[in-house]
Every structure is written in C-alpha cells, then in structure tokens.
Amino acid sequence: MTALTRDCPFCLIIDGQAPATIVHDWPDAVAIVPLGPVVDGHTLVIPKTHVSDFADNPDVTGATARRAAQLCRDLDLVHANLITSRGREATQSVTHLHLHLVPRRNGDALALPWDPRGEGSVRAEGKVTRCPLGGPYKA
C-alpha cells in the first residue's frame, strides 16, 4: 500500500490491517458487511485497487460492478439496489470506490429519493429539467 492510501479505511481492510466481516474475496475486489448496514444482507463491494470514485477509473469501476453482479446472483437476490456515490455532496463518506449491494424486500421501509412509494422521495411534480447532455428528464 502506498502512502497515498495509508489513511484509507478500505485500503487498510484490503491490506489486512483493519478488521472487517468478509462476505467474498476475489483477486481484484472484496465484499464486506458495512459498519451500519441499512438492511440485512447489505454488502459493500470494494476494488482492491485504490480509486477515489466511479469516475476515477472506469475499467476498475466496471470490474467492480461485475463482481457485485456476480455476488447478487450467487446470493440469489431477486430484488436489489446497486448504489455508488461520487463526492461528499453525493453522500460519499469514504474516498475509495465502493458499491452498496442492498437487498430489497416489500415493506423494508428503505426510502430512496427517486422512489415514488417512499416517504423520502424528492420530486418536483411535472417539472421538466434539461439534462446537461441535451436530453430532457423529469425532475
């Protein structure tokens, strides 16, 4: 591990210097139980290469997403979210790419902002906003 990643908690876990509950270990990634799982079965899939977020290295991001998809199938998760963030304002708490694999069940009360069923839903009804790439999308 380089000096640039010595203070990264995920790098410390990958290097065996910090404890974690390992769900699966691949040559290029590891799946662990997060410290505060939001539902039973919530898992973090983390690349063994230190990249700050999903835009930092698309190849590592793609490989890590494949591992998350494999784990989803291996665990026979029929309903799940795969979530990652980039930056503090997007709720990224650790600056090392990690994907949240979150099993979902009817009535699990886990509200996501784009879920019209959840109380945590944030929507401006009927408002159309122009996407920076040129396409319209509903806000």
DSSP file with accessible surface (Angstrom, degrees, kcal/mol):
  #  RESIDUE AA STRUCTURE BP1 BP2  ACC     N-H-->O    O-->H-N    N-H-->O    O-->H-N    TCO  KAPPA ALPHA  PHI   PSI    X-CA   Y-CA   Z-CA
    1    1 A M              0   0   75      0, 0.0     2,-0.1     0, 0.0     5,-0.0   0.000 360.0 360.0 360.0 137.5    0.0    0.0    0.0
    2    2 A T    >>  -     0   0   85      1,-0.1     3,-1.5     0, 0.0     4,-0.6  -0.410 360.0-105.7 -86.2 167.1    1.4    3.4   -0.9
    3    3 A A  G >4 S+     0   0   88      1,-0.3     3,-0.6     2,-0.2     4,-0.4   0.803 117.5  66.2 -61.1 -27.5    1.5    6.5    1.4
    4    4 A L  G 34 S+     0   0  153      1,-0.2    -1,-0.3     2,-0.1     3,-0.1   0.752 110.7  33.7 -67.4 -22.1   -1.4    8.0   -0.6
    5    5 A T  G X4 S+     0   0   12     -3,-1.5     3,-1.9     1,-0.1    -1,-0.2   0.377  85.8 102.6-114.3   3.5   -3.7    5.2    0.6
    6    6 A R  T << S+     0   0  131     -4,-0.6    -2,-0.1    -3,-0.6    -1,-0.1   0.826  86.6  46.1 -60.3 -29.9   -2.4    4.7    4.1
    7    7 A D  T 3  S+     0   0  139     -4,-0.4    -1,-0.3    -3,-0.1    -2,-0.1   0.369  87.2 108.1 -95.0   7.9   -5.2    6.6    5.7
    8    8 A C    <>  -     0   0    8     -3,-1.9     4,-2.1     1,-0.2     5,-0.2  -0.742  60.3-152.3 -86.4 120.0   -7.9    4.9    3.6
    9    9 A P  H  > S+     0   0   62      0, 0.0     4,-1.9     0, 0.0    -1,-0.2   0.861  96.0  51.2 -62.4 -33.3  -10.0    2.5    5.8
   10   10 A F  H  > S+     0   0   17      2,-0.2     4,-2.7     1,-0.2     5,-0.2   0.891 108.1  51.2 -72.1 -36.6  -10.8    0.3    2.8
   11   11 A C  H  > S+     0   0   11      2,-0.2     4,-2.4     1,-0.2     6,-0.2   0.902 109.1  52.1 -63.3 -38.5   -7.2    0.0    1.8
   12   12 A L  H  <>S+     0   0   41     -4,-2.1     5,-2.7     2,-0.2     6,-1.0   0.908 110.5  47.6 -64.6 -40.3   -6.4   -1.0    5.4
   13   13 A I  H ><5S+     0   0   28     -4,-1.9     3,-1.6     4,-0.2    -2,-0.2   0.953 112.7  48.3 -62.9 -48.5   -9.0   -3.7    5.3
   14   14 A I  H 3<5S+     0   0   49     -4,-2.7    -2,-0.2     1,-0.3    -1,-0.2   0.883 111.6  50.5 -60.6 -36.4   -7.8   -5.0    1.9
   15   15 A D  T 3<5S-     0   0   81     -4,-2.4    -1,-0.3    -5,-0.2    -2,-0.2   0.455 116.9-114.3 -81.9  -1.5   -4.2   -5.0    3.3
   16   16 A G  T < 5S+     0   0   65     -3,-1.6    -3,-0.2    -4,-0.3    -2,-0.1   0.614  87.8 113.2  79.9  12.8   -5.3   -6.9    6.4
   17   17 A Q  S   <S+     0   0  106     -5,-2.7    -4,-0.2    -6,-0.2    -5,-0.1   0.492  73.1  43.7 -96.4  -4.7   -4.5   -4.1    8.7
   18   18 A A  S    S-     0   0   32     -6,-1.0    -2,-0.2    -5,-0.1     2,-0.1  -0.990  88.2-108.7-138.5 147.1   -8.1   -3.4    9.8
   19   19 A P        +     0   0  123      0, 0.0     2,-0.3     0, 0.0    -6,-0.1  -0.383  41.6 157.6 -76.8 153.0  -10.9   -5.8   10.7
   20   20 A A        -     0   0   41     -7,-0.1     2,-0.8    -2,-0.1    -2,-0.0  -0.952  46.1-110.7-163.9 154.6  -13.9   -6.5    8.5
   21   21 A T        -     0   0   98     12,-0.5    12,-2.1    -2,-0.3     2,-0.5  -0.851  39.8-147.5 -90.8 108.9  -16.5   -9.2    8.0
   22   22 A I  E     +A   32   0A  85     -2,-0.8    10,-0.3    10,-0.2     3,-0.1  -0.680  24.9 176.5 -84.2 126.9  -15.7  -10.6    4.6
   23   23 A V  E    S-     0   0A  56      8,-3.3     2,-0.3    -2,-0.5     9,-0.2   0.818  74.3  -7.5 -92.9 -41.5  -18.6  -11.8    2.5
   24   24 A H  E     -A   31   0A  65      7,-1.5     7,-3.3     2,-0.0     2,-0.5  -0.979  59.0-154.6-156.0 145.7  -16.5  -12.7   -0.6
   25   25 A D  E     +A   30   0A  96     -2,-0.3     5,-0.2     5,-0.2    -3,-0.0  -0.988  16.6 174.8-128.9 117.9  -12.9  -12.2   -1.6
   26   26 A W        -     0   0   19      3,-2.9     3,-0.2    -2,-0.5    -2,-0.0  -0.732  46.3-103.9-109.3 170.3  -11.8  -12.1   -5.3
   27   27 A P  S    S+     0   0  117      0, 0.0     3,-0.1     0, 0.0    -1,-0.0   0.840 121.0  28.1 -63.2 -29.4   -8.4  -11.4   -6.7
   28   28 A D  S    S+     0   0   52      1,-0.1    20,-2.6    35,-0.1    21,-0.5   0.470 127.4  21.3-112.9  -4.1   -9.5   -7.8   -7.7
   29   29 A A  E     - B   0  47A   0     18,-0.3    -3,-2.9    -3,-0.2     2,-0.3  -0.974  56.8-146.2-156.6 165.6  -12.2   -7.0   -5.2
   30   30 A V  E     -AB  25  46A   6     16,-2.4    16,-3.2    -2,-0.3     2,-0.5  -0.989   9.2-146.8-138.7 145.2  -13.6   -7.8   -1.8
   31   31 A A  E     +AB  24  45A   0     -7,-3.3    -8,-3.3    -2,-0.3    -7,-1.5  -0.970  26.7 172.0-112.9 129.9  -17.2   -7.8   -0.4
   32   32 A I  E     -AB  22  44A   6     12,-2.5    12,-3.2    -2,-0.5   -10,-0.2  -0.892  38.7-105.7-132.0 162.5  -17.7   -6.8    3.2
   33   33 A V        -     0   0   55    -12,-2.1   -12,-0.5    -2,-0.3    10,-0.2  -0.768  44.7-124.1 -83.7 127.7  -20.5   -6.1    5.6
   34   34 A P        -     0   0   15      0, 0.0     8,-0.0     0, 0.0    -1,-0.0  -0.284  18.9-111.6 -69.3 162.5  -20.6   -2.3    6.2
   35   35 A L  S    S+     0   0  188      1,-0.3    -2,-0.0   -15,-0.0   -15,-0.0   0.854 113.5  28.0 -62.7 -35.3  -20.4   -1.0    9.8
   36   36 A G  S    S-     0   0   56      3,-0.0    -1,-0.3     0, 0.0    -3,-0.0  -0.594  82.4-164.5-126.4  72.5  -24.0    0.2    9.6
   37   37 A P        -     0   0   64      0, 0.0     3,-0.1     0, 0.0    65,-0.0  -0.298  13.1-149.3 -60.7 138.0  -26.0   -2.0    7.2
   38   38 A V  S    S+     0   0   80      1,-0.2     2,-0.3     2,-0.0    64,-0.0   0.728  80.2   4.7 -80.8 -24.3  -29.3   -0.4    6.3
   39   39 A V  S >  S-     0   0   21     71,-0.0     3,-1.9    65,-0.0    -1,-0.2  -0.958  98.2 -75.9-147.5 163.0  -31.0   -3.9    5.8
   40   40 A D  T 3  S+     0   0  132     -2,-0.3     3,-0.1     1,-0.3    -2,-0.0  -0.414 120.1  25.8 -60.1 134.1  -29.9   -7.5    6.4
   41   41 A G  T 3  S+     0   0   47      1,-0.3    -1,-0.3    -2,-0.1     2,-0.1   0.334  79.8 152.2  92.3  -6.3  -27.6   -8.6    3.6
   42   42 A H    <   -     0   0   10     -3,-1.9     2,-0.3    60,-0.1    -1,-0.3  -0.386  23.2-178.6 -58.3 128.6  -26.3   -5.0    2.8
   43   43 A T  E     - C   0 101A   5     58,-2.5    58,-3.3   -10,-0.2     2,-0.5  -0.974  25.8-140.2-135.2 145.1  -22.8   -5.5    1.4
   44   44 A L  E     -BC  32 100A   9    -12,-3.2   -12,-2.5    -2,-0.3     2,-0.6  -0.922  11.6-156.9-103.5 131.4  -20.1   -3.3    0.1
   45   45 A V  E     -BC  31  99A   0     54,-2.7    54,-2.5    -2,-0.5   -14,-0.2  -0.955  19.5-177.1-108.8 121.2  -18.1   -4.4   -3.0
   46   46 A I  E     -B   30   0A   1    -16,-3.2   -16,-2.4    -2,-0.6    52,-0.2  -0.969  23.8-126.4-127.1 129.2  -14.7   -2.7   -3.0
   47   47 A P  E     -B   29   0A   1      0, 0.0   -18,-0.3     0, 0.0     4,-0.1  -0.418  14.6-135.4 -71.3 149.1  -11.9   -2.9   -5.6
   48   48 A K  S    S+     0   0   70    -20,-2.6     2,-0.5    -2,-0.1   -19,-0.1   0.610  89.7  80.5 -79.5 -10.6   -8.5   -3.8   -4.3
   49   49 A T  S    S-     0   0   81    -21,-0.5     2,-0.7    11,-0.1   -21,-0.0  -0.835  92.6-118.8 -92.5 130.5   -7.1   -1.0   -6.4
   50   50 A H        +     0   0   66     -2,-0.5     2,-0.4    46,-0.1    -2,-0.1  -0.603  47.5 156.6 -75.3 111.7   -7.4    2.3   -4.8
   51   51 A V        -     0   0    5     -2,-0.7    46,-3.2    -4,-0.1     3,-0.1  -0.986  41.4-134.1-129.1 143.7   -9.6    4.6   -6.9
   52   52 A S  S    S-     0   0   31     -2,-0.4     2,-0.3    44,-0.3    44,-0.2   0.868  73.3 -25.5 -71.2 -35.8  -11.4    7.5   -5.4
   53   53 A D  S >> S-     0   0   15     42,-0.1     3,-1.2    44,-0.1     4,-0.7  -0.937  78.6 -72.3-164.0-177.5  -14.8    7.0   -7.0
   54   54 A F  T 34 S+     0   0   84     31,-0.4     7,-0.2    -2,-0.3     8,-0.1   0.739 126.1  49.6 -65.3 -22.5  -16.6    5.5  -10.1
   55   55 A A  T 34 S+     0   0   45      1,-0.2    -1,-0.3     6,-0.1    31,-0.0   0.643  93.5  76.5 -89.9 -13.3  -15.4    8.3  -12.5
   56   56 A D  T <4 S+     0   0   85     -3,-1.2    -2,-0.2     1,-0.3    -1,-0.2   0.901 116.5   2.9 -64.5 -44.1  -11.7    7.9  -11.4
   57   57 A N     X  -     0   0   54     -4,-0.7     4,-2.5     1,-0.1     3,-0.3  -0.773  62.6-167.6-148.1  95.9  -11.1    4.7  -13.3
   58   58 A P  H  > S+     0   0   92      0, 0.0     4,-2.7     0, 0.0     5,-0.2   0.813  89.0  56.8 -57.4 -31.4  -13.9    3.3  -15.5
   59   59 A D  H  > S+     0   0  138      2,-0.2     4,-2.3     1,-0.2     5,-0.2   0.935 110.1  43.3 -67.0 -44.4  -12.2    0.0  -16.0
   60   60 A V  H  > S+     0   0   23     -3,-0.3     4,-2.6     2,-0.2     5,-0.2   0.915 113.7  52.8 -65.5 -40.5  -11.9   -0.6  -12.3
   61   61 A T  H  X S+     0   0   26     -4,-2.5     4,-2.6     1,-0.2    -2,-0.2   0.934 110.2  47.5 -60.5 -45.5  -15.5    0.6  -11.8
   62   62 A G  H  X S+     0   0   28     -4,-2.7     4,-2.2     2,-0.2    -1,-0.2   0.918 112.3  48.7 -62.6 -43.1  -16.7   -1.9  -14.5
   63   63 A A  H  X S+     0   0   19     -4,-2.3     4,-1.8     2,-0.2    -1,-0.2   0.900 112.4  49.0 -64.9 -38.1  -14.8   -4.8  -13.0
   64   64 A T  H  X S+     0   0    2     -4,-2.6     4,-2.3     2,-0.2    -2,-0.2   0.906 109.3  52.0 -69.5 -39.0  -16.1   -4.0   -9.5
   65   65 A A  H  X S+     0   0   34     -4,-2.6     4,-2.5     1,-0.2    -1,-0.2   0.891 107.0  54.0 -63.7 -37.7  -19.7   -3.7  -10.8
   66   66 A R  H  X S+     0   0  153     -4,-2.2     4,-2.5     2,-0.2    -1,-0.2   0.910 107.8  50.1 -61.6 -41.7  -19.3   -7.2  -12.4
   67   67 A R  H  X S+     0   0   53     -4,-1.8     4,-2.6     2,-0.2    -2,-0.2   0.913 109.9  50.3 -63.0 -41.8  -18.2   -8.6   -9.1
   68   68 A A  H  X S+     0   0    1     -4,-2.3     4,-2.5     2,-0.2    -2,-0.2   0.913 110.5  49.6 -62.7 -40.6  -21.3   -7.0   -7.5
   69   69 A A  H  X S+     0   0   52     -4,-2.5     4,-2.2     2,-0.2    -2,-0.2   0.906 110.5  50.4 -65.0 -41.0  -23.5   -8.6  -10.2
   70   70 A Q  H  X S+     0   0   77     -4,-2.5     4,-3.0     2,-0.2    -2,-0.2   0.929 111.5  48.0 -61.2 -44.5  -21.9  -12.0   -9.6
   71   71 A L  H  X S+     0   0    4     -4,-2.6     4,-2.5     2,-0.2    -2,-0.2   0.913 108.2  54.9 -64.3 -40.1  -22.5  -11.7   -5.8
   72   72 A C  H  <>S+     0   0   29     -4,-2.5     5,-2.5     1,-0.2     4,-0.2   0.927 113.1  42.3 -58.2 -44.4  -26.1  -10.7   -6.4
   73   73 A R  H ><5S+     0   0  211     -4,-2.2     3,-1.3     3,-0.2    -2,-0.2   0.918 112.4  53.1 -68.4 -44.5  -26.6  -13.8   -8.5
   74   74 A D  H 3<5S+     0   0  109     -4,-3.0    -2,-0.2     1,-0.3    -1,-0.2   0.852 112.6  45.0 -59.9 -35.8  -24.7  -16.0   -6.1
   75   75 A L  T 3<5S-     0   0   82     -4,-2.5    -1,-0.3    -5,-0.2    -2,-0.2   0.439 109.7-127.1 -86.2  -1.5  -26.9  -14.8   -3.2
   76   76 A D  T < 5 +     0   0  130     -3,-1.3     2,-0.8    -4,-0.2    -3,-0.2   0.893  41.2 175.8  56.4  44.5  -30.0  -15.2   -5.3
   77   77 A L      < -     0   0   42     -5,-2.5    -1,-0.2     1,-0.2     3,-0.1  -0.732  13.6-179.7 -82.9 111.5  -31.1  -11.6   -4.7
   78   78 A V  S    S+     0   0  113     -2,-0.8     2,-0.5     1,-0.2    -1,-0.2   0.849  75.1  33.9 -79.3 -35.2  -34.2  -11.1   -6.8
   79   79 A H  S    S+     0   0  125     25,-0.3    25,-2.8     2,-0.0     2,-0.3  -0.984  80.3 137.2-125.1 123.4  -34.7   -7.5   -5.7
   80   80 A A  E     -D  103   0A  40     -2,-0.5     2,-0.4    23,-0.3    21,-0.0  -0.991  40.5-134.1-160.0 156.3  -31.7   -5.3   -5.0
   81   81 A N  E     -D  102   0A  36     21,-2.3    21,-2.9    -2,-0.3     2,-0.5  -0.924  10.1-157.6-110.2 145.7  -30.2   -1.8   -5.5
   82   82 A L  E     +D  101   0A  83     -2,-0.4     2,-0.4    19,-0.2    19,-0.2  -0.984  25.6 176.5-120.3 114.2  -26.6   -1.3   -6.5
   83   83 A I  E     +D  100   0A  43     17,-2.3    17,-3.5    -2,-0.5     2,-0.3  -0.958  13.8 166.3-127.8 136.7  -25.6    2.2   -5.4
   84   84 A T        -     0   0   46     -2,-0.4     2,-0.3    15,-0.2    15,-0.1  -0.951  16.2-151.8-140.5 162.3  -22.3    4.2   -5.5
   85   85 A S        -     0   0   21     13,-0.4     2,-0.4    -2,-0.3   -31,-0.4  -0.936   8.1-149.8-134.8 158.0  -21.6    7.9   -5.0
   86   86 A R        -     0   0  137     -2,-0.3     4,-0.1     1,-0.1   -33,-0.1  -0.948  65.6  -4.2-130.8 109.3  -19.0   10.4   -6.1
   87   87 A G  S > >S-     0   0   29     -2,-0.4     5,-2.4     1,-0.1     3,-1.0   0.075  84.2 -79.1  94.5 156.2  -18.2   13.3   -3.7
   88   88 A R  G > 5S+     0   0  213      1,-0.3     3,-2.1     3,-0.2    -1,-0.1   0.877 125.5  56.6 -58.9 -42.7  -19.3   14.4   -0.3
   89   89 A E  G 3 5S+     0   0  182      1,-0.3    -1,-0.3     2,-0.1    -2,-0.1   0.732 105.9  52.5 -66.4 -18.0  -22.5   16.2   -1.7
   90   90 A A  G < 5S-     0   0   44     -3,-1.0    -1,-0.3    -4,-0.1    -2,-0.2   0.182 127.2-102.1 -98.9  14.0  -23.5   12.8   -3.2
   91   91 A T  T < 5 +     0   0  112     -3,-2.1     2,-0.7     1,-0.2    -3,-0.2   0.646  65.6 157.1  75.4  22.9  -23.0   11.2    0.2
   92   92 A Q      < +     0   0   19     -5,-2.4    -1,-0.2     1,-0.2     3,-0.1  -0.665  11.6 174.6 -77.1 116.2  -19.7    9.5   -0.5
   93   93 A S        +     0   0  106     -2,-0.7     2,-0.4     1,-0.2    -1,-0.2   0.699  65.2  44.6 -97.6 -23.8  -18.2    9.0    3.0
   94   94 A V  S    S-     0   0   27      2,-0.2     2,-2.2   -42,-0.1    -1,-0.2  -0.993  78.0-136.8-123.8 125.7  -15.0    7.1    2.1
   95   95 A T  S    S+     0   0   92     -2,-0.4     2,-0.3    -3,-0.1   -42,-0.1  -0.424  78.1  90.4 -83.8  63.5  -12.9    8.3   -0.8
   96   96 A H  S    S-     0   0    0     -2,-2.2   -44,-0.3   -44,-0.2    -2,-0.2  -0.884  91.7 -97.2-151.6 124.9  -12.4    4.8   -2.2
   97   97 A L        +     0   0    0    -46,-3.2     2,-0.3    -2,-0.3   -44,-0.1  -0.153  53.5 164.7 -45.8 130.8  -14.8    3.4   -4.8
   98   98 A H        -     0   0   12    -13,-0.2     2,-0.5   -52,-0.2   -13,-0.4  -0.969  26.1-147.9-151.6 140.4  -17.4    1.1   -3.1
   99   99 A L  E     -C   45   0A   7    -54,-2.5   -54,-2.7    -2,-0.3     2,-0.7  -0.942  13.2-140.3-111.2 127.7  -20.7   -0.2   -4.4
  100  100 A H  E     -CD  44  83A  47    -17,-3.5   -17,-2.3    -2,-0.5     2,-0.7  -0.805  11.0-163.3 -87.0 116.2  -23.5   -0.8   -2.0
  101  101 A L  E     -CD  43  82A   5    -58,-3.3   -58,-2.5    -2,-0.7   -19,-0.2  -0.924  15.7-175.6 -98.1 111.7  -25.4   -4.0   -2.8
  102  102 A V  E     - D   0  81A   4    -21,-2.9   -21,-2.3    -2,-0.7   -60,-0.1  -0.929  18.2-142.8-119.1 107.6  -28.7   -3.7   -1.0
  103  103 A P  E     - D   0  80A   7      0, 0.0     2,-0.4     0, 0.0   -23,-0.3  -0.409  21.9-150.3 -63.9 143.6  -31.2   -6.5   -0.9
  104  104 A R        -     0   0   37    -25,-2.8     2,-0.3    -2,-0.1   -25,-0.3  -0.927  16.7-179.2-121.8 145.4  -34.8   -5.2   -1.1
  105  105 A R    >   -     0   0  133     -2,-0.4     3,-2.0   -25,-0.0     4,-0.2  -0.979  42.3 -89.6-135.6 150.9  -38.0   -6.7    0.3
  106  106 A N  T 3  S+     0   0  159     -2,-0.3    -2,-0.0     1,-0.3     0, 0.0  -0.370 115.8  13.4 -58.1 127.7  -41.6   -5.5    0.1
  107  107 A G  T 3  S+     0   0   72      1,-0.1    -1,-0.3    -2,-0.1    -3,-0.0   0.648  79.8 136.8  80.4  16.4  -42.1   -3.3    3.1
  108  108 A D    <   -     0   0   40     -3,-2.0    -2,-0.1     2,-0.1     3,-0.1   0.612  59.1-137.6 -73.7  -8.3  -38.4   -2.9    4.1
  109  109 A A        +     0   0   97      1,-0.2     2,-0.9    -4,-0.2    -1,-0.1   0.647  54.4 141.9  63.7  16.8  -39.1    0.9    4.7
  110  110 A L        -     0   0   37      8,-0.0     2,-0.4    10,-0.0    -1,-0.2  -0.802  36.8-159.9 -89.8 107.3  -35.8    1.8    3.0
  111  111 A A        -     0   0   43     -2,-0.9     3,-0.0    -3,-0.1     0, 0.0  -0.752   8.2-166.1 -93.2 131.7  -36.7    5.0    1.1
  112  112 A L    >   -     0   0   20     -2,-0.4     3,-2.1     1,-0.1     6,-0.3  -0.892  31.5-116.5-111.6 148.3  -34.6    6.2   -1.8
  113  113 A P  T 3  S+     0   0   62      0, 0.0     9,-2.3     0, 0.0    -1,-0.1   0.770 113.6  46.5 -59.2 -26.7  -35.1    9.7   -3.2
  114  114 A W  T 3  S+     0   0  142      7,-0.2     7,-0.1     9,-0.0     3,-0.0   0.412  86.3 104.6 -96.5   3.4  -36.3    8.6   -6.6
  115  115 A D    X   -     0   0   18     -3,-2.1     3,-1.1     1,-0.2     6,-0.2  -0.748  56.5-159.9 -87.9 111.0  -38.8    6.0   -5.3
  116  116 A P  T 3  S+     0   0   95      0, 0.0    -1,-0.2     0, 0.0     5,-0.1   0.717  90.7  57.1 -65.8 -16.1  -42.3    7.4   -5.6
  117  117 A R  T 3  S+     0   0  184     -3,-0.0     2,-0.2     3,-0.0    -6,-0.1   0.741  92.1  87.1 -82.0 -25.1  -43.5    4.9   -3.0
  118  118 A G  S X  S-     0   0   17     -3,-1.1     3,-1.5    -6,-0.3    -7,-0.0  -0.484  75.3-135.4 -85.2 148.0  -41.1    6.1   -0.3
  119  119 A E  T 3  S+     0   0  202      1,-0.3    -1,-0.1    -2,-0.2    -2,-0.0   0.726 106.4  62.7 -67.0 -21.4  -41.6    8.9    2.2
  120  120 A G  T 3  S+     0   0   40     -8,-0.1    -1,-0.3    -5,-0.1     2,-0.1   0.385  76.0 131.5 -84.2   5.5  -38.1   10.1    1.4
  121  121 A S    <   -     0   0   35     -3,-1.5     2,-0.6    -6,-0.2    -7,-0.2  -0.342  41.4-162.4 -63.4 133.8  -39.0   10.7   -2.2
  122  122 A V        +     0   0  115     -9,-2.3     2,-0.4   -10,-0.1    -1,-0.1  -0.953  27.2 147.6-119.7 107.9  -37.9   14.1   -3.5
  123  123 A R        -     0   0  110     -2,-0.6     2,-0.9    16,-0.0    16,-0.0  -1.000  44.9-143.4-142.1 141.6  -39.7   15.1   -6.7
  124  124 A A    >   -     0   0   42     -2,-0.4     3,-1.7    15,-0.2    15,-0.2  -0.890  41.6-126.3-100.0  98.3  -40.8   18.3   -8.3
  125  125 A E  T 3  S-     0   0  163     -2,-0.9     3,-0.1     1,-0.3    -2,-0.0  -0.241  80.5  -7.9 -54.2 124.3  -44.1   17.0   -9.8
  126  126 A G  T 3  S+     0   0   58      1,-0.2     2,-0.4    13,-0.1    -1,-0.3   0.339  94.2 135.6  77.2  -8.0  -44.4   17.7  -13.5
  127  127 A K    <   -     0   0  126     -3,-1.7    12,-2.2    12,-0.3     2,-0.5  -0.613  40.9-155.2 -78.7 128.7  -41.3   19.9  -13.7
  128  128 A V  E     -E  138   0B  85     -2,-0.4     2,-0.4    10,-0.2    10,-0.2  -0.909   9.5-168.4-106.2 127.5  -39.1   19.1  -16.7
  129  129 A T  E     -E  137   0B  40      8,-2.1     8,-2.0    -2,-0.5     2,-0.5  -0.909  24.5-116.1-115.1 143.9  -35.4   20.0  -16.4
  130  130 A R  E     -E  136   0B 165     -2,-0.4     5,-0.1     6,-0.2     8,-0.0  -0.662  27.6-130.3 -82.2 125.9  -32.9   20.0  -19.3
  131  131 A C    >   -     0   0   34      4,-2.3     3,-2.5    -2,-0.5    -1,-0.0  -0.509  17.9-122.2 -71.1 141.3  -30.1   17.4  -18.9
  132  132 A P  T 3  S+     0   0  125      0, 0.0    -1,-0.1     0, 0.0    -2,-0.0   0.778 113.2  59.4 -58.1 -22.3  -26.6   18.8  -19.5
  133  133 A L  T 3  S-     0   0  167      2,-0.2    -2,-0.0     1,-0.0    -3,-0.0   0.401 126.1 -99.5 -88.4   2.9  -26.1   16.3  -22.3
  134  134 A G  S <  S+     0   0   47     -3,-2.5    -1,-0.0     1,-0.3    -4,-0.0   0.192  86.7 111.8 107.6 -18.6  -29.1   17.7  -24.2
  135  135 A G        -     0   0   33     -5,-0.1    -4,-2.3     1,-0.0    -1,-0.3  -0.651  64.9-119.9 -93.0 146.4  -31.9   15.3  -23.3
  136  136 A P  E     -E  130   0B  83      0, 0.0     2,-0.3     0, 0.0    -6,-0.2  -0.514  31.9-178.7 -77.2 149.8  -34.9   16.2  -21.1
  137  137 A Y  E     -E  129   0B 115     -8,-2.0    -8,-2.1    -2,-0.2     2,-0.4  -0.984  32.2-105.7-144.4 152.0  -35.5   14.3  -17.9
  138  138 A K  E      E  128   0B 143     -2,-0.3   -10,-0.2   -10,-0.2   -13,-0.1  -0.658 360.0 360.0 -77.0 129.7  -38.2   14.6  -15.3
  139  139 A A              0   0   41    -12,-2.2   -12,-0.3    -2,-0.4   -15,-0.2  -0.596 360.0 360.0 -90.7 360.0  -37.0   16.2  -12.1
